[in-house]
Amino acid sequence: MTVVADRGYDAAALRREIETLQSRAEILSRKSNNVQHSVSKSIYRKRHLVENAFQRMKRMRRTGTRYDQLAETFSAALTLSFIIDWVLC
């Protein structure tokens, strides 16, 4: 499994935790960090697609503020949000 995150998650403790779970960390190093880690650009570009999906989901007020109390209702609203986005795009 690969964990992809932005520079805000660049911490040695988090990287060690990911390694103990037998996963690989694809996290950009902070510019001020002394140790610069390499990142696969093809994998890191896919993070952008996920970020855009969350941004489109939050455009719908119901899913952005989570008015629903039940997880099932929220999941249905989230699914409907993505279906509407898929049909309109």
N, C-alpha and C positions, 0 to 999 in steps of 0.2 A: 504494500500500500504506500502511496505517496501523499504527503501532506504539503499542500501548496499554500503559502501565505505571503503577505506583504512585509515590508521592512519593520513594521510595528511589532511583529512577533519574533524578531531576531533576538534571541536570548539563549545563552549557553544551557541553562536549565531546561528550557523547552526542547532544544535540540537533543539533549541527553534523554529526556522522557520519550521523545519520538523514536530514538534508537532502541530504547528498552522494549518498545512495542514492536520491534523488528520492522520498522517502517523507514522511509527515506524522507528527509526534509528538503523541500524545494522552497527555501526562504531567502529572499534577497538580503544581503548583509547591509547593515547601516553604514553610511559613508564614514562615520566616525569610528567604526569598529576596526580594531587592529588586524583581525583575522577576516579576510574576505573569502567567502564560500562561493563556489561555482554553482550556477543554476542552469538547468536545461531550458533554453529559451522557448522551445516548442511546447513544453509542458506549462511553463509560466504564462504563456499567451492564453491558454485555456482558462486561466483564472479570470481574465477579463470577461469572458463569456458568462461566467457564473455571476460576477459582480453586476453585469448588465441585466441578468435575469432578475436579481433581487431588486434592482432599481425599477424595472418595469412592474414588478409585483407591487411595489410600494406606491405606484401611481394610483392604484385603486384604493380609495380611502378605507374601505372595510378591511382589507388585508394589511395595509400599512399601520393601522392603529390597533388591530385585533380586537374588534368589538365582541367577537364570539367568545363565550365562556367555555364551551366544550371543544375539545381537540378535534372531534369528528366534524363539527360544523366549520371550524376554521380550516381544516384540511379540504373540505368541499369548496369553500370560498376561494381558497388558494388554487385549487385545480381549475375552478371556473375562471379565475383571473388569468391563468396561463393559457387556457383554451381561447379566451377572448383575444389575448395578445397574439396567439398563433393564427387565428382567423383574420385578424385585421392587418397582419404584417405580410 
